[in-house]
Amino acid sequence: MALDGITLYGIVNELKSTLLDGKIDKIYQPEKDEIIIFVRNNGNNYKLLLSSNANFPRAYLTDENKENPITPPMFCMLLRKYLQGGKIIDIYQRGFDRILFIDVLSRDELEKEIIKTLVIEIMGRYSNIILIDKESKMIVDSIKRVYKDMSKIREIVPDIKYEMPPLQDKFTIKNFTKEDLSRELKLKSGKKVDKALLELFEGFSPVLSREIAYRSSIYDKYVDELTQNDIEKLNLNLNILKNHINNSIFKPCIAYIDGNPLEFSIIELTHYENLIFYKSINEAALNFYKEKANAENMRGRSHDLKKLIQNLLEKLYNKVEKQVEELKEAKNADIYRLYGELITSNLYKFKDKTDVLKTTNYYTGDEISIPLDIRYTPNENAQIYFKKYSKMKNAIEILSKQIEETKREIEYLEGQLLNVEQSTLPSEIEEIREELSDLGYIKKKKINKRQKTISKPLHFVSSNNFDIYVGKNNVQNDYLTTKFADSEDIWLHTKDIPGSHVIIKTQGKTVPDSTILEAAKLAATYSKAKNSSNVPVDYTLRKYVKKPSGAKPGFVIYTNQKTLYVTPNNK
């Protein structure tokens, strides 16, 4: 989701109330496309983040601490020269365009007052941070220089006049009428309503357009299908938004899907189910981008680890397939014993070398042909078949054990694959990686013990107010089962399916069936069967769950269990 012009309008209003007349104390450039400005105002310290990152361009107050380069980049030094020690005298936006202007009053070398404007253009991969002279509009420099051969539209280099991006021919939320809306919608024939709104209104993003269409009950409609009543409802909701903007009545929120931040907005996104609301737009923006960055980090870490585990599993799948084939062959060992016996009993018949013995199988009375190797005598051929029989009989026991071991490894790694998918924090991914390296599956990675943090299991409260805990990896599973749970607590796990350990804390009370059912659904949800129905979940008291000596992390055995069949919460 890109930061839209309507949301930026709200951020600008908050920045004005917080930073206006503030003094710029420090300026840092922790990333090649990011500036942090420290501002002191009304006895408080603030950190303003300005980013021209192609994926996440943004501007808001932050509480994050980043490591700065030892040698400041040139653009950072330039900003310090012109802005550090200066006073913020204005913060504004062009209409609802995604361009933020910050005017800073400072003094030059001759102690003459000058005003420099910091321009933050939030335009995807064309985003930029530009310092210009307020009076002459000449560019001092920019965080990204854009030369003629890079853009046909405009050049952004020092000592040329700053030209703003051309305005799009759109309405703003403040200057439209119902007649305008009705007329312009007719010109958008063949388009869905949300797409039409996106093209009509300055500062609208896809998510804001969808929300207005959803509130007007025309989310799935095309412009051609709109009735007069539909247009009335649409006009009403646009005017409600207009009123909220004019009176700064905002309801900042972040929308989540599967625990991951998807969108954030200045207004309540009613077309999403899982929302978290914030007191300020800056706070919502900060948390959204912080969680987005964490999610991106998680995706990178989990992708690499998932690929590694999948490669290990592929080898094990091939290994067990070969072992099963070998076992099938070994189970046919009796034929070689029969060959040996029949050759031995017919030795008197051999006069010339032959590559086959045709005789009668005295067990069945049927004719049988036995292949012979003419390099050896008939008796030696018999001994070869007896040795092969003996070897294969021994192989049956060995292969059966090997197949069980391989299957246990597969079950373990499939469980780890599930753990990676359920992880929501980098520390949880690192716990899985460390476990795999301890068991010799992957190379050990140096870990700074002082920075190592222990992740926490998921915590839920049942409808009957019982605490339920769910492990997201084997470290958490072992902790819940062997250390955290009391003997009379209830332990749950999907039956013969990789999944999380689930604990219901009983506190010495009788746990109602409804709570056990809720916990069983959580066990199914956080298992390999999360997309299935009628999933078997075993439950028993914690005292009946044992961890065998030397067992892999997360592995336990249990008795006295009962089984419930449930459908996961996400089905």
Protein Blocks (a to p, Z undefined) as FASTA:
>chain_A
ZZdfklmmmmmmmmmmmmgopacfbdcdfbfkbccddddeehiacdddddfbfklgcddd
dfbdcdddfbacfklmmmmmmmgopacfbdcdehjaccdcdddddddfkopacddddddd
dehjlgccddddfklopafbdfbdcdfklomkbccdehiacddddddddddfklccfklm
mmmmmmmghiafklmmmmmpghiafklmmmmmmmnopmmpcfklpcfklmmmmmmmmmmm
mmmmmnopacdddddeehiafbdcfbdcfkbfbdcddfbfklmmmmmmmmmmmmmmmmmm
mmmmmmmmmmmmmmmmmmmmmmmmmmmmmmmmmmmmmmmmmmmmmmmmpmbdcfbdcddd
fknopacdddddfkbcfklmmmmmmmmmmmmmmmmmmmmmmmmmmmmmmmmmmmmmmmmm
mpcbfklmmmmmmmmmmnopaccddddfklpccddddddddfkopacdddfbfklmmmmm
mmmpcfkbccdddehiacddddddfklpacdfklmmmmmmmmmmmccklmbghiacdddd
fklpccdehiaehiacdehiacdddddfkZZ
